[in-house]
Every structure is written in C-alpha cells, then in structure tokens.
C-alpha cells in the first residue's frame, strides 16, 4: 500500500468562479501518478458570502452548491454536480477524499431575534459581566432556499452560546447569550483569553442536545452522499473536546471503516497538543504547528540556524503516530492571519524532511506544487501582490516518497549546518540517502555497511550530476549544493 501523502488542494486566494472542482477532476490522474494518496478539500458547503466565500464563514452545511442561497447556487469552488464529478474522479484513481469540517460557528443568519446577553471582556472571557440586557442578534437560520431538503432543523438563539455583534443597542464585542446551559462557556477548550470557546460569528452551543444530534446527522448524511475517506476538523481549540471524542467514534461506526481524521489545534506548545490528544482519547491526528514554525525560523535564519534542532519541541518528534507534518497552509500563507511563510529556498529541504522520513503523515500545500499569485491588503492597509512560486523539486520529492522512503531510518544530525538521514530500504524496496545544508556546498560521509559496498548512487532530484560510488565497506561522501538538498538513490533503482 502506498504511503499516505496528503494534498491540501486549495489556498485562501484560489480563484473563484467555480474553477476548483473541475481543476481537481482534471488533475486526479496526475496526482495519483505522482504519489498523492489523499486530497483535503476546502469547505464544500455554502458560506455567508455565497459564491465568494472561502467556506470558513459557514452558513448551510447541507448546501453543497445546490440551492439559491446567499446570492448564488454554486459555492466559490463550483456547484454540487461539479463537486460530485471531482470526488468520484479522485475515488476512481484510488485517492481518498478528506472533507473540511467547520463546526465552531455560523454566519449570515436569515433572521434576527431578541435575546438577553452579558457583555464579556474580550481579553479574559472568564470575566462575564453579571448584568444582562436585551438586544437583537443575528441568530435564526431557516435556509429558505433549501426548503427543508436533507434537514428540517432550524437554528435559533438556543443553538448558540455567544455572538460578536448586537443591535438595539448597536455594539461589537463578545457577548454571552443567556441560555439553558448555565452562564459560562464550554469546558475542554483552549485556555487562551481565559477560555477560548468563543471565536467568531454565532458560536455553536454544543451542550444543546438537538445541536449535537444535528451535527451527527450531517456527518452521516455527507458520508452517504459522497465518497469519504476522512475529515479535517477546523478550529478545534474552540470546540469542547468531548464533542469530537464522541463525534469521531460515531462517524467511524457509521462509515464501517477507519477514517483519517486530522484536527487543526493551532498551538506551538507540545504540552497543549498532548493534552488535547488525551482529551479526545487519541482518536485523531494533529497538524504539527511547532515543526512549521521551526521551518519558518530556519528559513529566515539561514546558516545561523542549527539544523540539528529542527525537531525540538515538535509533535512528530514526541508522538509521530499523531502528527501531520506541513510546510505551509492557507492560514500561514502571506497576508493571512497566521502568516509565517517558509522562504522558497528552504522549502525543498523542509519537504524532504516531511516526505522522506519515517515519522508523520506529510501534507503538501497546493501553491507549493502549482504556484499561486494574488493581491490583497496587508496589515498596513496597502495592497500587496504576492507570488508563491511552485517548488520545482516537489513532484520528484513526492515520487521519491513512494519509491525510496522505505525501511528503517538512521539520522546523522552531527553538524549545525549539514544534516543527513538514511532510509535503508527493505528486501523488496530501495532506500535513499538524504543530505541537506543551509550553508555552502559540502558533503556528508555516510557509512551504509558492507552489503552496499561498490554501489553507485545518483541524486534523484538532479541537483547534482555526480555519481557517488561506495567503497568496499559501503562508505562514501555524498555531496550537496549550498542551501540545498540531494536525495541519493542507487543508480540501478
């Protein structure tokens, strides 16, 4: 079976007008040939901005581009028929489809309601003003365009715990709705701002049993409508862990198969991720946030960064069976909320480290494979044009994962500016020697053992033209260009 390699098949600025679903359908064959085993789709349902929505401003989970709502029938990515063609094309090529699940909040309510609220200190959400007052809130979702198809559930103020905008009086802030589930926020959420239950929009109240059952119903419905290999769970640090502890088990039970589940708990501290994994009974994987930031720091630090420390404090270093490793995503790309880009020169090194090592499931970011170009306003209020060039060696690295990332691993992390690791291969499948540096051209002496004596090696990436031949003891010096990576494989492989 192919080693799992995940592609995030979109980015924040992916062009609209329904182009993504046909693009994925068209690329299915080439992705499978390259070695992609699973594709993570963006939120496939209608957002509050209709055909312009990236999808994280979720409006109607059941509208996959099928109903005239929020000013359009299709979503930004296409209509339901195009989505179906895309996911069936992936399935036909043996590629698993991973759906983005945004359960934390809703936006774009159809009607307002009079509610009672508390004002909340946005910097300390535990500080809830005991005084309540009446206001108008956008909390009623009736989905008039869908007319009860697939679900007749109506969302109202009882389904939410907080809002960020009220009228009569007109205020922005954080407001705790007075509801049936005590005056506090949910527990088993991140402790930032005292309690990070509230993030944005109309915050979903998971303690409402009807809400809880509706979200389970939606998961069962989606798996019944479309091919599904798993889920990417959005913003889980704001959602009580007990909810996903139950929801994931319920989905797997109904799917009748194992599902790949990765959650976005965006926190650089290993202890926070370990604690969350314990709360959800270790039923899922998490994105390795610390590793991403280490890559960012290494790319900015150049030869001054000690490459031996790349895996310090990382999830893949401590709990590799729960780590999805990444170089970038839609939130970290330039001009986005968690902007921390990895410099282009370092990306081939970073991808070699996530694609060719034994530990973790790697996630490839769409612009790194295909490039991206866009313009948006920065924090200074000015327009900025961003070019994200495709990483030339990335398709070869993905191919190398399937062909050469085999067998046990030996790390040679013995110099601050040049590290290497060996995949020793198996009796059926060849291995590789990976050498990288953040400084000048250099070489690493590697001892592969006498069984590999007198063997010629070539750089699979084509960065070096040399042929390296091991001596009788299986020892050789494997060169690497300055600020680069080479993947040395047997010339006869």
Secondary structure, DSSP 4 states (H G I P E B T S, - for coil): -PPPEEEE---TT---TTHHHHHHHHHHHHHHHHT--EEEPPP-SEETTGGG--SSSEEETT-SS-S-BTTBSSBTTB-HHHHHHHHHHHHHTTPEEEEEE--SEE---SEEEEEEEEEEETTEEEEEEEEEEEEEEEEEB--TTTTTSS----B-GGGEEEEEEEBTTTEEEEEEEP-SS-SS--SSS--TTS-----SSEEE-TTSHHHHHHHHHHHHHHHHHS--SEEEE--GGGS-HHHHHHHHHHHHHHHTS--EEEE----S-HHHHHHHHHHTTT-SEEE-HHHHHHHHHHHHHGGGS-GGGTTTT-HHHH-GGGEEEES--TTTSTTSTT--PPPHHHHHHHHHHHHSSSSSEEEEEHHHHH-EEEEEE-TTSSEEEEEE---TTHHHHHHHHHHH--S-EEEE--SSSEEEEEE---SSS--EEEEEESSSSEEEEEE--GGGTT-EEEETTSS----EE--TTSEEEEEE-TT-EEEEEETT-
